[in-house]
Amino acid sequence: MVYKYYLRPDSNTPPNYSYKESDDTDVLWNAETCIEVPKQPSCNHVYNITSKAWELSEEYYMTDLRAKRDAELIRTDKYVLSDYPISAEDKTIVETYRTALRNCPDAELIADRILPECPDICKN
């Protein structure tokens, strides 16, 4: 079955709703007054009704990036504990990585705002 996503003309963001192409029995939406919207590329995109295109929302992108960063900091906490069996050299690498994670969202360009590469020590 094919699904189409529709947006009301007076709205700037798509609903969390899919409209079945062959089903005209929906009472919530009138297909004649709605426009077809392509699938949302990611949760960080917002549909711009004026340009009729999905645009990357800096606010959503940064919220998502911070959540991923925070999860990675929590996941790597164990490597910096005093009783974790790790060499001093490896611990320094992990500490450098965690510092880079904390500084991550401060980049000026949204395209440069990505999480740093995880060192091999932390990949297990």
C-alpha positions as CSV (number, residue, x, y, z in Angstrom):
1,M,0.0,0.0,0.0
2,V,1.3,3.5,-0.9
3,Y,1.2,6.2,1.7
4,K,1.2,9.9,1.0
5,Y,1.9,12.6,3.6
6,Y,-0.3,15.7,3.5
7,L,0.1,19.1,5.0
8,R,-2.7,21.5,5.7
9,P,-2.1,24.8,3.8
10,D,-2.4,26.9,7.0
11,S,0.2,24.8,8.9
12,N,4.0,25.1,8.7
13,T,4.8,21.6,10.0
14,P,3.5,18.3,8.8
15,P,1.3,16.3,11.1
16,N,2.4,12.9,12.4
17,Y,-0.2,11.4,10.1
18,S,-0.1,9.4,6.9
19,Y,-2.9,9.5,4.3
20,K,-3.6,6.3,2.3
21,E,-3.6,7.1,-1.4
22,S,-6.7,5.1,-2.2
23,D,-8.7,5.9,0.9
24,D,-11.0,8.9,0.7
25,T,-12.9,8.1,3.9
26,D,-10.8,10.1,6.2
27,V,-12.9,12.7,8.0
28,L,-9.9,14.6,9.5
29,W,-8.4,15.7,6.2
30,N,-9.8,16.9,3.0
31,A,-7.4,15.8,0.2
32,E,-8.6,18.6,-2.0
33,T,-7.4,21.3,0.4
34,C,-4.2,19.6,1.3
35,I,-0.9,19.4,-0.5
36,E,1.3,16.4,-0.9
37,V,4.5,16.6,1.1
38,P,7.5,14.3,0.5
39,K,8.7,12.1,3.3
40,Q,10.6,13.9,6.1
41,P,14.3,13.4,5.5
42,S,15.1,13.3,9.3
43,C,13.6,14.4,12.6
44,N,15.8,17.5,12.3
45,H,13.9,18.8,9.2
46,V,10.9,21.2,9.2
47,Y,8.7,21.7,6.2
48,N,8.6,25.2,4.8
49,I,5.2,25.8,3.3
50,T,6.5,28.9,1.3
51,S,9.4,27.2,-0.4
52,K,7.7,23.8,-0.5
53,A,10.8,22.0,0.8
54,W,12.1,20.4,3.9
55,E,14.7,22.6,5.6
56,L,17.2,21.6,8.4
57,S,16.1,23.1,11.7
58,E,19.1,24.3,13.6
59,E,17.1,24.1,16.9
60,Y,16.1,20.5,16.3
61,Y,19.6,19.5,15.0
62,M,21.3,20.9,18.0
63,T,18.9,19.3,20.4
64,D,19.5,15.9,18.7
65,L,23.3,16.5,18.6
66,R,23.4,17.3,22.3
67,A,21.3,14.2,23.2
68,K,23.7,12.0,21.2
69,R,26.7,13.8,22.8
70,D,25.3,13.3,26.3
71,A,24.6,9.7,25.7
72,E,28.2,9.2,24.5
73,L,29.6,10.9,27.6
74,I,27.6,8.6,29.8
75,R,28.7,5.6,27.8
76,T,32.4,6.5,28.2
77,D,32.2,7.5,31.9
78,K,33.6,4.1,32.9
79,Y,36.9,4.6,31.1
80,V,37.9,7.6,33.3
81,L,37.1,5.9,36.6
82,S,40.1,5.5,38.8
83,D,39.6,1.7,39.2
84,Y,39.0,0.9,35.5
85,P,41.7,-1.3,34.1
86,I,43.2,1.0,31.4
87,S,46.7,2.3,30.7
88,A,47.6,5.9,31.4
89,E,48.1,6.5,27.7
90,D,44.7,5.1,26.8
91,K,43.1,7.1,29.6
92,T,44.6,10.3,28.1
93,I,43.1,9.4,24.7
94,V,39.7,8.9,26.3
95,E,39.9,12.1,28.3
96,T,40.8,14.0,25.1
97,Y,37.9,12.4,23.3
98,R,35.5,13.4,26.1
99,T,36.8,17.0,26.1
100,A,36.2,17.1,22.3
101,L,32.6,15.8,23.0
102,R,32.0,18.5,25.5
103,N,33.2,21.2,23.1
104,C,31.3,19.7,20.1
105,P,28.2,21.9,19.9
106,D,30.2,25.2,20.0
107,A,31.1,25.0,16.3
108,E,29.9,28.1,14.4
109,L,28.7,26.3,11.2
110,I,25.9,23.8,11.5
111,A,27.7,21.6,8.9
112,D,30.7,21.4,11.2
113,R,28.6,20.3,14.2
114,I,29.2,16.6,14.2
115,L,30.4,14.3,17.0
116,P,34.1,13.6,17.0
117,E,35.4,10.2,16.0
118,C,35.3,7.6,18.9
119,P,38.8,6.2,19.6
120,D,39.2,2.4,19.3
121,I,39.6,2.1,23.0
122,C,35.9,3.2,23.5
123,K,34.4,1.1,20.8
124,N,33.5,-1.9,22.8
